[in-house]
Amino acid sequence: MDRQVVVEARAWLGTPYVHQASVLGAGTDCLGLIRGVWRGLIGAEPEAVPGYTADWSEASGREELLGAALRWLVLKPLDAPAAGDVLLFRMREGAVAKHLGIQSETGDEPRFIHAYAGHAVVESPLSDPWARKIVGRFAFPLKG
């Protein structure tokens, strides 16, 4: 199943970055990528996503993405990486977690797929600076 997640995520490569969007080939942000992979593998999204600003809930300090991930995804240990994991990043110490990606490779050269603001959906090295920002690791609730 993990490989199916990576295949689905790679189908989004090159999709332009568009805030709050989730349309393969037309536009997406990091949450939209996760939503699109969910739809491709599981079906209808489990809840409606309210509008959100680019800074997410920094002003309020509410962990909106973490809360949604805990509701709908399967929490995994941070030290148990697998291809297909949904990664949640905290971009700054003390800030809310507000970036998502999907781990595509593990091992000596780990990689992840994410919608990169100002660019598109890309596959990037999961370098130490990125890896240190991971605050949550989750699996899609897939059967089989």
N, C-alpha and C positions, 0 to 999 in steps of 0.2 A: 504493500500500500504506500509506503514512503516514497517509492520511485514514481508512483502515479501523481503524487503531490508535486514533485519536481517537474515532471513532464507538463503538467497543467500550468505551473508557474512559468516555465520557460516559454510556453505559448504566448505569454504576455510581454516577452522581451521586445523592446522597441516601442511599446505603447507610450505615447507622450504623457508627461506628468500634467495632470489637471486636478486641482484641489476639489475634493468631494466627489469626484467621478469614479465610475467603476464599469467602463465599457471597453472590452478587448479591442485593441487597435485604434480606438478613438481617444481615450484618455482615462487616467486613473491616478490616484494617490496611493500611499502605502496601505491604508485601510482598504481602499477599493480593490487593490490587488488581492488581499486576503479574502475579501468578500467574493471576488470573481472566482478564485480557486474553490472556495466553499461551494458556490453555485455549480461549478463544473463537476465537482466530485460528489457532492451530497444532495444538492437541490436547493430549494427555497431557503433564503436567509432566515435565521431563527428569530430575528427582531428587526424592526425598522431602525435605521440609523438616523438620529436627529442631525440637523445642520450643526456644523462645528467650524471654528476658526482655525487658522493655521497654527496658532499657538496652543491649540487644544484647551485644556483647562488650567493653564499655568496660573492665571490670575486667582482662581478659586483654590488651586492646589488639589483638586479632586483627581484621583487616578481613574479616569474614564476608560481608557484602553485596557488597563490592567483588570478593572472590574468586568468588562465585557469578555476578556479572554478567560477569566476564571469562571464565568457563567457558561461559556459555550465550547471552550477547548479543554483538552486534557493536560493538566499541569505535569511537567516532567522535571527531574533534577537538572540543574544548570550544567552539571558535569557529565551528562549523558547525551552527547550530541548524536543526532541521526539526520540523514537526509530527509527532508520533508517537514522538519520542525518549524513551527512558527516562532520567530524570535521577537521579543519586545525589548526595545532599547530606551535607556534614559540618557538623553544627549548631554545633560549637564548635571553635576552633583547637586542634589536638593531640588531639582526640577521634576515635573511629572514625566512619566514614561510616555513618549509620543511618536515613536517610529517603530515600524514593523517590517519584517522581512521573512523570507523562507530559506532555511539552510538547504543548499543544493549539493554540497560536497563536504565530506569530513576528512579526517586524516591530516597528512602533512601540509596540504594546501586547501584548507576549508574555504568555502565560498557561500554567498547568499544572494538571493534575488530580492530586489526592493525597488520601489518607485522613488526615484531620486529627484527632489524638487529642482525645477529649472531644467530638467533633462528628460528622462524617460524611465521605463522599467529597464534595469540593468542587472547584470550578474557581476558582483564585486568580490574581491578577496575578503574573507572574514579575518582581517588583519588584527593584531593585538589592540590597536586603538578602538576598533569596532567591538571586538570581543569583550573588552573591559566594560563596555556600555550595556551589555545584555543583563537585563534584570528579570526576564522571564523566558522560559522555554516551554513550548506547548506542542501537542500533537492534535491534528484534526481528529474528531471522533468518528473514525472510519471503521466499518465492519469488515471482517474477512481476513 
